[in-house]
């Protein structure tokens, strides 16, 4: 887990170094305030997600997300909030991404619960005689052997805790494609490019080298910001006394995270497969603590962006 955190932190350092030397100082010249947050409750409707002893991932994710919306509203009254669903309905990941991108969100927060398979145990509880027919030298012969009788039981997984994901390391092309949709908007925020150049860029197609470069830089910025927020969320969970399984990239990726044109994180709030975690995830106390943690982390993230924006403005 520490190795994952170190790799993520090291990657952030490299990306920050690369971005600081970009031709247009792209990341530094963008508006760094958060005006709109998209909250995505995982699963829903015909897709219940993982199941616990008495609840489903879809139900827990919706309950936490609705509370999180209120926590965000109280903590950040100047921020517009968009929900991908507010009831127990099914939206495909394609529809979730469409909602987020249409809303032109500045941040995408996806809420889920984790699950781990139970452990399988087999023990010998006795023996029985079993007769086999074998063929030897062309002749069939019956042989009786003593074989064990097994009893199979399952024990619930002991896995517990939180983990926060960002889009997969091998999914930059998909993220760049999403980012490309935002280039027309983002280039208008640059102060180092003329109006005529903006019109020229808008007229060109997505294969334009300059446009491609800007989409690539935007993709890297999305990664950098998402990784920073993911690390902050897990840090706040640790402060709250939760078991943290760290901020991570899933090798195969999480489709919706790379399909949205904004920094995006997926928070696994606990293991529904663990009886203790399931009870916590369904409790008022547990849901309130999760919402407080995520709200604190997002506020830290938001304030960091705004402070950097002020610092950049003062240095000009």
N, C-alpha and C positions, 0 to 999 in steps of 0.2 A: 504494500500500500504506500509506504514511504517512497518507494522507487517511482510509482506512478506520479506522485505529487512532485517529485524532483524533476522528472521528465517534462511534466506540464509546465513547471516554473521555468525550466531551462528554455523550453520552446518559446515561452512568452518573452524571455529576454532576447532571443534571436530575432523574433518578429518585431519587437520594439526597435531593435538596432536597424533592421532592414527598412522599416517604415520611415524612420527618421531621415533617411537619405533618399527618399523617393523624389522623382523629378518635380512633382507638383506639391510636395509636402502635404499629401492628400489627407492623411489622418488628422493632422494638426489643424487644418483649415475648416474641418466640418463642424457643424453645430453639435455640441456635446451635451445637450440637455435631453432628458427623456420626456417626451410629450405624450406617448401612448404605449401602454403595455398590454400585450395579448396574453390571457391566461387560458391554458388548455387543459381541461380535466380529461385524463386518459380514458380510452375505451367508451362504453356507454351503449344503451339499447340492446341490440342483439349480440353485442360483443361485451360480455361481462368482465373480460380480462381474467386475472388470476383469482382463484377462490380460496377462502379460508374456511374455518369451521362454521361460521355463521354470517359471513359477509363477502362482498365481492370487491375487486379492485375498482370497478367502475363506480360503485356506490361511494366508496371511501374517497376516491379522487374527486368526485363531484362535491361532496360535503366539504372537503378541505378547500377546494378551489373557490366555492361560494363564500366561505369565511375569509379566504385570502383576499378576495375582491374587496370586502369590507375593511380589512386591515390596511390594504393599499389606499383605499379611499380616505381613511382617517389620517394616515401618515403622509400621503402625497395628494392633497386635494386638487393640485394643479395638473395632475396627470389623468388623461383619459384612459378608461379601462375597457377592454373588449374581451368578451368571453366566447370561446368557440362553441360552448353549449352551456345551458343553465338548467336543463332537465335531463332525464334518463333517455337520451336519444343517441342513435349511432350516426356519427360522421366519419367518413373515411379519412385517412391521413391526407389524401389529396384535397378534400374539402376543408380540412383544418388549415392546411397551408394556404389555400385560396382565401379563406377568411382573414388570416393573419396578413397576407400580402396586400389584400384589398384595403385593409385598415391602415396600411403603411405604418405598422408598429415599429417602435424603437427597441423593443425587447419582447422575447417570446419565452414564457415560463410554462413548462409542461409538468403536470402533477400526476404521479403514478405511485403504485406500491410494488414492492419487489416480491419474489417468490422463489423458493428453493425446494427441490424434490425431497420427499422423505427418504430416510435411509431404510434399506431392505435388510431384514435379518432372517437367517434360516438356521434352524436347529433340529438335530435328530431327536425325535421323540419315541423311536422304537424301530423294530425291524419286521419285515414280512417276507414270506417265501414267494418267489416269482419263477414261473416255469417258462423256459425259452425253447424254441426249436432250432437246433443247429444242424448244419450239414457237414459231414466229415467223410471224405473218401467216397463221395457219391451217395452216402446213406444219411437219412435224417434221423436225428436223435433228440429226445427231450432231456433238458437239463434243468434242474431246480437250483436256484441260488437265493441266498439271503440278501435282501436289499434294504437300505435304510428308508424310514418314513420321515419326511421333513415337515416342519411347521413353519410357515412364513408369516412374519409380522412386520409392520411398518412403524417407524418412529418418526415423529415430526422433526423437521430440520431445526437445528439450533441456531441457524444463521439469523442475525439480527442487525439492525442499524440502518443508516442512510447512505446513499451515494448519489452523486450528481454527475450527469453525463453531458458532454458536448458532442458535436457531430464527429464522425469517424475520421481518422487521420487520412484514409484513402479516398475521401469523398469530396475533395476540393473542387473537382470539375462540376459536380452537381450544385455545390454552394455557389460557385462562380456563376453558373447559369442563372441562379436566383438573384444573385447580386447584380447581374447585368441588367435586370429589369429595373433596378433602382438608379442606374447610372445617370439617366436624364435628369432626375431630381437632384442627385447629389452634386453633379457638376455645376449646378446653378449656385451652390454654396461656396464655390472656389473663388478666391479673390485674386488668383494669379493667372486667370485665363479671361480673354476678352469675350464680349457678347458675340462677335462674329465667329470666334472659334467654337463657342457653345453651339451656335446654330449649325455650324459645319459638322460637329460631333453628332448632334441629334439627327442630322440628315444621313449620316453613314449607317451601315448595318453593323450587326454585332461582331463581324469579323475585322472591323477596323482595329489596327494595332493599338492606337491610343485608348480607344474605348475598352479594348480587352485588358490593357494594362491597368486602367482605373478599376475595372471590375475585379481584377486580381488583387489589387490593393485593398479594395473594399472587403473582399473575401477574407483576407488576412486580418483586417481590422475586426470583422465579425468574430473570427476565431479568437483573437487576442482578448476581446471584451468578454466573450462567453467563458473562456477559460478563467479569466480573472474573477468573474461572478461565481462560477462553479466552486473555485477554491474558497471564496469568501463565504458561500453558503455552508460548505462543510466545516469551515472554521467556526462559524456561529453554532452549528449543531454540536460540535465538540464543547464549546463554552456552555451549552445548555445541558451537558451531561449525556448526550446521546452517543452511541457507538457510531463512529464515522468510518465508512469504507472508502473514503476519499473521493476526490473529483477525478473523472476518468473519461477516456475516449473508448467507445466500443469499436473493436476492429472492423466489424461488418457494418457499422454505422446505424443510425436511427433515422429513417427516411425523412420524417417531418422536420427534423432539426436542420438538415441540409437543404430542405426545399423552401424554407422561409428566408426572405431577404432582410434579415436582421440578426443580431446576436441572439442565440437560443440555448436554453438549458432544459434538461429533463431531470426532475428531482424524484428520486425513489425515496419515499418518506418512511419506509419501514417494510418489514417482511410480513405479509399477510399469512404466510405459511407457518409463522411462528406464533403459537398461542398468546404469548406475552405481548408481542408486537401488535398482533391483531386487536387485542383488547385495548391497547394504547391508541392505535389508529382510529378506533371507533369511539373513543372517549372524548368528552368536551375538553378536558384538560390536555390530552394529547394533541388534538387538532388545534387548540389555541397556541400551544407551544410551538408546533410546526409553523403556523402562520406568523407568529412573532419572530421566529428565527429567519424565515425567508424575507419578511418585511425589513428586518434589520439589515440583512445582507444586501438587499436591493437598494436601500437607502444609502448604505456605505458606497455602493457601486455608483449610484446617481450622483452623490456628493463628490466623489472622486472625479467623475467626468466633468462636472461643472467647475470644480476647483482648477482642473487642468486647463479648461477652456478660458477661465479668467486669467490664469498664469500666462497662457499663450497670447492673449489679447494685450496684457500689460507689457509683454516683452517686445511687441511690434513697434 
